[in-house]
Amino acid sequence: MKEKPIWELQKGVKMDADTANEVAKIACAFKALSAYTALVLDQEDSSDELQEMVQSGLEAMNHIFKV
């Protein structure tokens, strides 16, 4: 029996389970990068470009998965 995935797609998003699993890995990486970036921003000056890139990735993942 297959385990139920820990992710849930947004309404209207259609993709097969294998693809969704791979995209979910990318989403987890973006969340980890977001947490790391938040820590770095608290400790030193950092690039606005990095912050914008991370935020853009998180927003893209939020369009695919329910948070």
FENCORHU-V839969 format. One record per helix or strand. SS is the DSSP state (~ for helix, > for strand). FROM is the first residue (numbers start at 0). TO is the last residue. If there is no record, write none. Layout:
BEGIN
{{SS | FROM | TO} {SS | FROM | TO}}
END
This chain:
BEGIN
{{> | 8 | 8} {~ | 16 | 42} {~ | 47 | 63} {> | 64 | 64}}
END
